[in-house]
Amino acid sequence: MRANFRNALSLLVALVLVFGITACGKKQAKVLRIGTNAEYPPFESKEGESFVGVDMDLARQIANKLEMEFEIIDMDFQTLIPSLNSQKIDLALSAISITEERKAQVEFSQPYYVVNQVIIAASKSKKTLAKLEDIGNFKVGVLKGTTGNKYLVENYVDKELMSKDNLREYLTNIEAITDLLNGKVDFVIIDDSAALGYAKQKPISIVKKIETNESYGIAMPKGADLNAKINQALQELIDSGEVQSIIQTHIQ
């Protein structure tokens, strides 16, 4: 009887150990959920079913550093921060400028790229912008929820230097640029990096630069367990020169 009891006990212990190891393995294999708005070349876009660009390469390197599988989740730009706060994603990599308003909602990594806003027009357009202050006289498209959107509202619409009807807010940059090319808006405000990316695909030109000196950062839920590891991974990639190498690969 004692032998049978010992054998049964040993079997039970073995099963517990196996279950424990399996459970730990499942925990370690958690998928890193990365949110993006994949229509912002050269930082994020799609080629067929593949996600490409600076941020997408950076996402892969960070997941590799964390030794985690990862999933890229494509969504509208203005839903990225709400998705972080509702824990639908673990981080957002989408050419997100670090601002005080956003820092009140999410945690940011250290900066990894500096950018300015630019005003673009269709290459065939005959509309001219002699000085930046004249922008209020035109129909201007902008991606909803972006720093370009905020710039127009705070500096022109709120000061009654631009009518609300002249500000056209879009859910995607593709829609904004399509309307620009079709003459439905006169200009579009966008990050200079994205303007350069789209200029390789569409007949658009930069007509004015707005010195905003914004910094891109990785957005994360406040106080999340993975944040410190994500920050460490990014710092290692910056220190090794890998981030700069990725940027040079996509921005020439």
KASULFEN-V398825 format. One record per pair of residues at least 4 apart in sequence whose C-alpha atoms are under 7 Angstrom apart, sorted by the first residue. I is the first residue (numbers start at 0). GAP is how many residues later the second one is. If there is no record, write none. Layout:
# KASULFEN-V398825
I;GAP
I;GAP
This chain:
# KASULFEN-V398825
0;4
1;4
2;4
3;4
4;4
5;4
6;4
7;4
8;4
9;4
10;4
11;4
12;4
13;4
14;4
15;4
16;4
17;4
18;4
19;4
20;4
21;4
22;4
23;4
24;4
25;4
28;39
28;40
29;38
30;37
30;38
30;39
30;40
31;31
31;36
31;37
31;38
31;39
31;58
32;37
32;38
32;39
32;40
32;56
32;57
32;58
33;37
33;38
33;39
33;55
33;56
33;57
33;58
33;59
34;37
34;38
34;39
34;45
34;54
34;56
34;57
34;58
35;37
35;38
35;39
35;56
35;57
35;58
36;37
36;38
36;39
36;40
36;57
37;6
37;7
37;8
37;36
38;5
38;6
38;134
39;4
39;5
39;154
40;4
40;12
40;153
40;156
40;157
41;11
41;12
41;152
41;155
41;208
41;209
42;10
42;11
42;12
42;52
43;7
43;8
43;9
43;10
43;11
43;12
43;50
44;6
44;7
44;8
45;4
45;5
45;6
46;4
46;5
50;5
51;4
51;5
52;4
52;197
53;4
53;192
53;193
53;196
54;4
54;38
54;39
55;4
56;4
56;189
57;4
58;4
59;4
60;4
61;4
61;168
61;171
61;172
62;4
62;5
62;6
62;7
63;4
64;168
74;4
75;95
77;66
77;67
78;4
79;4
79;12
80;4
81;4
82;4
82;5
82;6
83;4
83;5
83;6
83;7
83;136
83;137
84;136
89;130
89;131
90;127
90;128
90;129
91;126
91;127
91;128
92;125
92;126
94;121
95;120
95;121
96;117
96;118
96;119
96;120
97;4
97;116
97;117
97;118
97;119
98;4
99;4
101;4
102;4
102;5
105;113
105;114
105;115
105;116
106;112
106;113
106;114
106;115
107;109
107;110
107;111
107;112
108;108
108;109
108;110
108;122
109;107
110;104
110;105
110;106
111;104
111;105
112;102
112;103
113;99
113;100
113;101
113;102
114;76
114;77
114;78
114;98
114;99
114;100
115;75
115;76
115;94
115;95
115;96
115;97
115;98
116;31
116;72
116;73
116;74
116;75
116;92
116;93
116;94
116;95
117;71
117;72
117;73
117;74
117;88
117;90
117;91
117;92
118;68
118;69
118;70
118;71
118;87
118;88
118;89
118;90
119;67
119;68
119;69
119;84
119;85
119;86
119;87
120;4
120;59
120;65
120;66
120;67
120;83
120;84
120;85
120;86
121;58
121;59
121;81
121;82
121;83
122;80
122;81
122;82
128;5
135;20
135;25
135;26
136;25
137;28
137;48
138;27
138;28
138;46
138;47
138;48
139;26
139;27
139;28
139;45
139;46
139;47
139;48
140;26
140;27
140;28
140;35
140;44
140;46
140;47
140;48
141;6
141;7
141;26
141;27
141;28
141;34
141;46
141;47
141;48
142;6
142;26
142;27
142;28
142;29
142;30
143;5
143;25
143;26
143;27
144;4
145;4
146;4
147;4
147;41
147;42
148;4
149;4
150;4
151;4
151;5
152;4
152;5
153;4
154;4
155;4
155;5
155;6
156;4
156;5
156;6
156;7
161;4
169;5
169;6
171;4
172;4
173;4
174;4
175;4
176;4
177;4
178;4
178;5
178;6
179;4
179;5
179;6
179;7
189;4
189;5
190;4
191;4
192;4
193;4
194;4
195;4
197;4
198;4
198;5
198;6
219;7
225;4
226;4
227;4
228;4
229;4
230;4
231;4
232;4
233;4
234;4
235;4
236;4
236;5
236;6
237;4
237;5
240;4
241;4
242;4
243;4
244;4
245;4
246;4
247;4
